[in-house]
Amino acid sequence: MSRSEPPPPPEPLRVPVLDSHTHLDHVGGDPVASIDAARAVGVPRLVQVGVDVGSSRWSVALAGSTPAVVATVGLHPNEAPRLSNLDAELREIEALAGGARVRGIGETGLDTYRTGDDGRAAQEYAFRAQIGFAKRFGKALVVHDRDAHAGILRVLDEEGAPDRVVLHCFSGDAEFAADCVRRGYVLSFAGTLTFKNAPDLRAAAAVTPIDQLLVETDAPYLTPMPYRGRPNAPYLIPLTVRALAETTGRDLDELCAAIAATGERVFGPW
């Protein structure tokens, strides 16, 4: 089987959920086809995420024309240090933030894995600005955190977090999960939960209350097992949901209903 070939559709879910974080502009092909394939397996709602001005505009346009999709707009932390005029780009994100189909700011945050010391100040500056946008416009904050757990909590504590914070593709252990849960944040788990080398991630999911859980693909990245390395897309969410149910000891239908309710609480009605 070619690693470039999309995995087969999983068994549909009985209770529908959402994909809380996807990049259909990176998945390729017709986004409507991706949306239809997800709907067919019980994933009728998607959050399309911006990472720079161009992808944020694309996300807003798709959400405006497609009832199944809502958008977020933001500057990814690894983009911030590369920009020649960071303030101008942030103003563009701010101009998009008030749209009715825009339900989140981000992804934003900190990433010390790909960005070295020389880029940290720009990352943090952009993160703080986007926290401000989320509070000003009443939007959820979608946080990218890679090897930056302490920094993420420090900046959120210093700035004062928005009412709704989502730790996208949660990557911490049970202790960090507990720190986030105490602050009222929502933890969104991706296909990494299914990886053999992720026991700490499963321990984190197990200590997270059911009403603070979301699932995502981060498509086209992080394809869940047993298809790791092949292309990811929103229709594969059922694989991660079933792994989350097993990890947390929850009934699958109960978990799906809770995830759907949390998605609406965080991102509003579709």
C-alpha positions as MATLAB code, in Angstrom:
seq = 'MSRSEPPPPPEPLRVPVLDSHTHLDHVGGDPVASIDAARAVGVPRLVQVGVDVGSSRWSVALAGSTPAVVATVGLHPNEAPRLSNLDAELREIEALAGGARVRGIGETGLDTYRTGDDGRAAQEYAFRAQIGFAKRFGKALVVHDRDAHAGILRVLDEEGAPDRVVLHCFSGDAEFAADCVRRGYVLSFAGTLTFKNAPDLRAAAAVTPIDQLLVETDAPYLTPMPYRGRPNAPYLIPLTVRALAETTGRDLDELCAAIAATGERVFGPW';
ca = [
       0.000    0.000    0.000;
       1.433    3.380   -1.027;
       2.089    5.814    1.815;
       0.651    8.541   -0.409;
      -2.700    6.746   -0.720;
      -5.485    8.027    1.576;
      -6.605    5.539    4.258;
     -10.026    3.891    3.896;
     -13.002    5.486    5.674;
     -13.457    4.281    9.261;
     -16.696    2.993   10.699;
     -19.061    5.975   11.083;
     -19.822    7.371   14.511;
     -23.380    7.035   15.812;
     -23.222   10.429   17.561;
     -21.678   13.197   15.440;
     -18.605   15.170   16.519;
     -16.517   17.974   15.032;
     -12.965   18.256   13.791;
     -11.818   21.133   15.994;
      -8.667   21.919   13.994;
      -7.977   21.217   10.339;
      -6.147   22.795    7.409;
      -8.178   21.998    4.315;
      -6.029   24.400    2.311;
      -3.110   22.030    2.961;
      -5.099   18.817    2.482;
      -5.402   19.605   -1.211;
      -8.097   18.719   -3.678;
     -11.655   19.957   -3.474;
     -12.453   21.059    0.095;
     -16.113   20.213   -0.498;
     -15.102   16.595   -1.127;
     -13.218   16.539    2.191;
     -16.230   18.015    3.972;
     -18.591   15.472    2.394;
     -16.289   12.555    3.304;
     -16.174   13.733    6.929;
     -19.953   14.118    7.090;
     -20.376   10.551    5.854;
     -18.597    9.158    8.945;
     -20.276   11.388   11.536;
     -18.095   14.509   11.398;
     -20.432   17.187    9.991;
     -18.677   20.251   11.441;
     -15.128   21.503   10.933;
     -12.959   24.314   12.268;
     -10.703   25.562    9.451;
      -7.605   27.175   10.947;
      -5.492   30.041    9.647;
      -1.739   30.226   10.240;
      -0.892   33.425    8.355;
      -2.732   36.215    6.562;
      -3.209   34.265    3.344;
      -4.538   31.095    4.957;
      -6.686   33.151    7.328;
      -8.354   34.900    4.395;
      -8.850   31.525    2.688;
     -10.402   30.118    5.867;
     -12.799   33.054    6.212;
     -13.883   32.694    2.580;
     -14.523   28.957    2.943;
     -16.499   29.439    6.155;
     -18.541   32.160    4.492;
     -19.594   29.858    1.677;
     -19.852   26.529    3.526;
     -22.238   26.007    6.470;
     -20.248   23.012    7.758;
     -17.171   25.168    8.380;
     -16.236   27.948   10.783;
     -12.876   29.706   10.688;
     -10.051   30.877   12.872;
      -7.547   33.560   11.884;
      -4.050   33.930   13.208;
      -0.282   34.014   12.852;
       1.467   30.756   13.701;
       4.378   31.203   16.122;
       6.859   29.941   13.537;
       5.621   32.527   11.051;
       6.081   35.521   13.353;
       9.914   35.650   13.321;
      10.010   35.392    9.499;
       7.898   38.478    8.843;
       9.551   41.741    7.859;
       6.645   43.780    9.259;
       5.025   41.796   12.038;
       2.811   44.667   13.181;
       1.330   45.054    9.700;
       0.519   41.332    9.529;
      -1.075   41.453   12.965;
      -3.232   44.363   11.827;
      -4.440   42.205    8.923;
      -5.405   39.432   11.351;
      -7.142   41.960   13.584;
      -9.131   43.232   10.595;
     -10.416   39.701    9.943;
     -11.091   38.821   13.580;
     -14.531   40.354   13.938;
     -16.211   38.344   11.186;
     -19.329   36.400   12.137;
     -17.931   33.121   10.777;
     -14.602   33.691   12.551;
     -14.835   31.818   15.830;
     -11.251   31.735   17.001;
      -7.917   33.542   17.024;
      -4.942   31.385   16.148;
      -3.281   29.250   15.789;
      -0.919   31.293   17.863;
       1.370   30.455   20.740;
       4.991   29.456   21.258;
       7.257   26.898   19.584;
      10.794   26.401   20.836;
      11.278   23.258   18.708;
      11.538   24.982   15.326;
      12.376   28.557   16.366;
      15.623   29.357   18.139;
      16.450   32.018   20.677;
      16.629   34.775   18.067;
      12.955   34.299   17.154;
      11.456   33.953   20.637;
      10.746   37.644   21.178;
       8.722   37.898   17.949;
       6.772   34.757   18.840;
       5.860   36.067   22.254;
       4.987   39.520   20.943;
       2.601   37.996   18.368;
       1.121   35.644   20.961;
       0.384   38.471   23.365;
      -1.187   40.557   20.602;
      -3.465   37.697   19.551;
      -4.521   37.023   23.138;
      -5.660   40.626   23.093;
      -7.622   40.087   19.860;
      -9.389   37.051   21.323;
     -10.478   39.035   24.376;
     -11.476   42.130   22.407;
     -13.600   40.231   19.887;
     -14.904   37.551   22.250;
     -13.343   34.677   20.296;
     -11.755   31.433   21.383;
      -7.949   31.389   21.524;
      -6.390   28.450   19.648;
      -2.943   27.797   21.099;
      -0.004   26.055   19.430;
       2.413   24.754   22.058;
       5.511   22.841   21.070;
       8.147   22.324   23.740;
       6.914   25.511   25.409;
       4.513   24.433   28.165;
       5.843   26.723   30.882;
       6.053   29.688   28.529;
       2.489   29.221   27.336;
       1.120   29.259   30.884;
       3.340   32.190   31.865;
       2.145   34.395   28.992;
      -1.511   33.457   29.461;
      -1.278   34.145   33.189;
       0.454   37.481   32.624;
      -1.930   38.683   29.908;
      -5.077   37.209   31.420;
      -6.530   34.412   29.336;
      -9.669   34.799   27.234;
     -12.799   33.015   28.418;
     -12.188   30.144   25.984;
      -8.727   28.687   25.413;
      -8.012   25.562   23.376;
      -4.649   23.805   23.634;
      -4.521   22.517   20.061;
      -2.833   19.145   19.460;
      -2.212   18.810   23.177;
       1.321   17.533   23.697;
       1.901   17.602   27.446;
       1.841   15.028   30.213;
      -0.714   14.508   32.984;
       0.845   17.174   35.205;
       0.657   19.828   32.487;
      -2.869   18.699   31.615;
      -3.891   19.213   35.240;
      -2.379   22.717   35.190;
      -4.416   23.547   32.074;
      -7.608   21.963   33.408;
      -7.380   24.003   36.609;
      -7.290   27.138   34.486;
     -10.411   26.041   32.606;
      -8.671   25.401   29.295;
      -9.907   22.860   26.749;
      -7.487   20.166   25.575;
      -7.775   19.043   21.956;
      -6.231   15.669   21.117;
      -5.007   14.689   17.672;
      -3.884   11.430   16.071;
      -0.731   11.518   18.199;
      -2.895   10.069   20.984;
      -2.859    6.763   19.075;
       0.913    6.576   18.615;
       2.711    3.777   20.430;
       5.300    6.184   21.856;
       2.719    8.504   23.484;
       1.888    7.051   26.936;
       2.239   10.480   28.571;
      -0.328   11.879   26.169;
      -2.800    9.121   27.005;
      -2.203    9.772   30.706;
      -2.991   13.443   30.083;
      -6.250   12.546   28.345;
      -7.211   10.272   31.205;
      -7.058   13.110   33.759;
      -8.966   15.621   31.618;
     -12.672   16.077   32.439;
     -15.031   15.026   29.683;
     -16.298   18.579   29.235;
     -12.778   19.883   28.569;
     -11.961   17.499   25.716;
     -11.948   18.079   21.977;
     -10.582   16.045   19.069;
      -8.889   17.213   15.894;
      -7.004   15.987   12.869;
      -4.582   18.882   12.280;
      -4.918   17.496    8.761;
      -3.056   16.772    6.631;
      -0.618   16.040    9.466;
      -0.574   13.566   12.393;
      -2.588   10.752   10.836;
      -3.789    8.337   13.545;
      -2.775    4.715   13.756;
      -2.842    2.355   11.983;
      -2.255    4.804    9.114;
       0.529    6.961   10.525;
       2.546    8.460    7.683;
      -0.317    8.472    5.205;
      -2.398   11.578    4.361;
      -4.748   12.799    7.072;
      -8.159   14.412    6.567;
     -11.218   15.172    8.713;
     -12.943   11.876    7.841;
     -10.384   10.069   10.032;
     -11.586   11.734   13.259;
     -13.484    8.555   14.315;
     -10.153    6.755   14.800;
      -8.989    9.335   17.323;
     -12.364    9.528   19.055;
     -12.430    5.761   19.556;
      -8.872    5.825   20.927;
      -9.866    8.637   23.288;
     -12.884    6.656   24.505;
     -10.654    3.657   25.207;
      -8.017    5.797   26.926;
     -10.484    7.585   29.186;
     -12.786    4.619   29.818;
     -15.772    6.582   28.472;
     -18.720    5.243   26.563;
     -18.164    6.214   22.932;
     -21.575    7.787   22.391;
     -21.361    9.712   25.676;
     -17.913   10.998   24.730;
     -19.075   12.056   21.261;
     -22.022   13.962   22.713;
     -19.725   15.735   25.185;
     -17.205   16.649   22.476;
     -19.987   18.050   20.286;
     -21.315   20.140   23.190;
     -17.836   21.435   24.040;
     -17.233   22.321   20.404;
     -20.358   24.440   20.348;
     -19.521   26.042   23.692;
     -16.058   26.983   22.455;
     -16.741   27.917   18.838;
     -20.455   28.752   18.892;
     -23.227   27.320   16.711;
     -22.533   26.412   13.136;
];
